[in-house]
């Protein structure tokens, strides 16, 4: 087991040496600093697990050192050293995330118990972090995150087809992560060393789609100043991802079907056939079955694409994944924006769980990014969330409060579920204890009719 390292910071030599001597006899590695500036210099060069920090330091104050340590070395625990008359300052330090405080004059036994308490706390924190990482590893597949049954089934399917180059069709609402699934399939396939070439069929005008896919010869049309490769040729040896395949024209569907069958095509203005060998993954938010009935999508192309198919579930149907996703986005945007937001409060997480997320994972990502930007503390609260701001604005329009909106929604769900608490909590995407707390807060009873919580 690695030796615990403690840094003693006190401007009184006698106290500094006494504390260091006691701690060294107990088997700890001990460093010493006479002031805040010296302590920060030592911390830059060496990691310490625990600081014993005097509140009353000359020059840089103990509180200033504490704030710096919590910002730059958040895993280091700090015990403040204080005289009896400075207890209010010690309490203030506790609010700034000091672990505890130690009163002068010192009792060696009391010091030993307190240090052991910190060591056990750090061991528990490390174990929790390890367990959390294990859960996250089981809940991740490439860039996709999910511990829900639906997502685990998708992870398993991608694993099952990893040795094939089978054509795959991915369905799902906008923002559910169809593109991430396509990249995961490519990364876990025999053509993973080849290019991954995406085409957003819904973003390219029909009159440009042909040249975009097939490329063109120099002089094929007015603006063709030079010969250009199309996406089909770029994807040779890799994967062609046709996003929003349901948006392409009937004419292009015919051309594309021919290419998928023969793996041969002509550039616009070209006379020589070009061969390209690639894996095809297509995605759509549209109902292709309905489009076929309406003669807007070719049935033969559908069957050519629909060899292996699955649907990405909307976020409202896998709410158990919201905490994982929210924490992932919190860490992501902390890094990208260089912020120090530590966590999402329970109340804010409740709001995330209650929201229906029509924009799915993309909307959740945007919500957390905004919260990280506007958060003025280290904890995201409901007030930092755009969904709460939106509900407040909607409430004002209807002259009702946000709590009335929530009360009405919970009451409606309870009545629809016949006041089955487990079923209602599952529909709302919260746990039973949270639901009981909200029932108590809003004084809901079985006699309330749907909508009675709002005038």
DAJO-V827414 format. One record per pair of residues at least 6 apart in sequence whose ideal C-beta (glycine too) atoms are under 7 Angstrom apart, sorted by the first residue. I is the first residue (numbers start at 1). J is the second residue. Records with the same first field share a line. If there is no record, write none. Layout:
# DAJO-V827414
I=J + J
This chain:
# DAJO-V827414
3=28 + 29
4=28 + 49 + 50 + 119
5=29 + 47 + 48 + 49
6=23 + 28 + 30 + 48 + 49 + 50 + 52
7=31 + 33 + 39 + 42 + 48 + 51
8=16 + 19 + 20 + 30 + 32 + 52
9=33 + 36 + 39 + 51 + 52 + 53 + 54 + 65
10=16 + 54 + 81
11=34 + 35 + 54 + 57 + 58
16=32 + 34
19=52
20=30 + 32
22=108 + 111
23=30
24=30
26=112
31=42 + 48
33=39 + 42
35=57 + 58 + 59 + 60
36=57 + 59 + 60 + 61 + 64 + 65
37=59 + 60
39=65
40=65 + 68
43=73
48=76
49=76 + 122
50=77 + 79 + 115 + 118
51=69 + 76 + 78 + 79
52=79 + 81
53=62 + 65 + 66 + 78 + 80 + 81
54=62 + 81
55=62 + 63 + 80 + 81 + 82 + 86 + 89 + 90 + 93
56=62 + 86
62=80
63=93
66=78 + 93 + 96 + 98
67=96
69=76 + 78
70=96 + 97
71=340
77=99 + 118 + 122
78=98 + 99
79=99 + 100 + 101 + 102 + 114 + 118
80=90 + 93 + 98 + 101
81=102 + 104
82=89 + 90 + 101 + 103
83=104
84=103
90=101
93=101
94=101
99=118
100=114
102=111 + 114
139=145 + 146 + 147 + 324
141=155 + 158 + 184
142=183 + 184 + 187
143=180 + 183 + 184
144=151 + 177 + 180 + 181 + 184
145=321 + 324 + 325 + 328
146=318 + 321
147=320 + 321 + 324
148=318 + 320 + 321
150=313 + 317 + 318
151=318 + 321
154=181 + 310
157=310
158=184 + 185 + 188
161=308
162=188 + 189
163=190
165=189 + 190 + 191 + 279
166=307 + 308
167=280 + 305 + 307
168=185 + 281 + 308 + 309
169=282 + 305 + 306 + 309
170=178 + 181 + 182 + 281 + 283 + 310 + 312
171=284 + 309 + 311
172=178 + 285 + 311 + 312
173=285 + 314 + 360
174=285 + 360
175=359 + 360 + 361 + 362 + 363
176=312 + 313 + 314 + 360 + 361
177=312 + 361
178=283 + 312
179=243
181=312
182=241 + 281 + 283
183=196
185=281
186=192 + 196 + 239
189=279
191=237 + 238 + 239 + 279
194=237 + 238 + 239
195=234 + 235 + 238
196=238 + 239 + 241
197=231 + 234 + 235 + 238 + 240 + 241
198=241 + 243
199=213 + 231 + 241 + 242 + 243
200=243 + 244
201=242 + 243 + 244 + 245 + 247 + 248
202=244 + 247
204=212
206=249
209=248 + 252
210=252 + 268
211=230 + 268
212=230 + 231
213=230 + 231 + 232
214=230 + 232 + 265 + 266 + 267 + 268
215=228 + 229 + 230 + 233 + 267
216=224 + 228 + 267 + 268 + 269
217=224 + 227 + 267 + 268 + 269 + 270
218=224 + 225 + 226 + 227
219=269
220=268 + 269
224=269
230=267
231=240
232=240 + 259 + 265 + 276
233=274 + 276
235=276 + 278
236=276 + 277 + 278
237=277
238=278
239=278 + 279 + 281
240=278 + 280
241=281
242=280 + 282
243=283
244=283 + 284 + 285
245=282 + 283 + 284 + 305
246=284 + 286 + 288 + 291 + 297
248=256
250=298
253=297 + 298 + 301
256=301
257=298 + 300 + 301 + 304
259=265
260=280 + 304
263=275 + 276 + 277
264=273 + 274 + 275
265=274
266=273 + 274
267=274
282=305
288=297 + 302
291=297
292=299 + 302
314=360
315=322 + 357 + 360 + 361 + 364
316=356 + 357
319=353 + 429
322=352 + 353 + 364 + 429
323=349
325=361 + 364
326=344 + 349 + 352 + 364 + 368
329=364 + 365 + 368 + 369
330=341 + 344 + 368 + 372
333=368 + 369 + 372
334=340 + 341 + 372
337=372 + 373
339=372
340=378
341=372 + 375 + 378 + 380
342=378 + 379
343=379
344=380
345=379 + 380 + 381
347=381 + 382
348=380 + 381 + 382 + 384 + 385
350=430 + 434
351=382 + 385 + 387 + 388
353=429 + 430
354=428 + 429 + 430
355=387
357=363 + 364
367=385 + 386 + 387
370=386
371=380 + 384 + 385
374=384
375=384
382=388
391=402 + 405
392=402
395=401 + 402 + 404 + 405
400=454 + 455
404=453 + 454
405=454
407=442 + 453
408=451 + 453 + 454
410=428 + 438 + 442 + 444
411=444 + 448 + 450 + 452 + 453
412=450 + 451
413=424 + 427 + 428
414=424 + 444
415=450
417=423 + 424 + 427
419=446
421=432 + 435
422=432
424=435
425=431 + 432 + 435
428=435
442=453
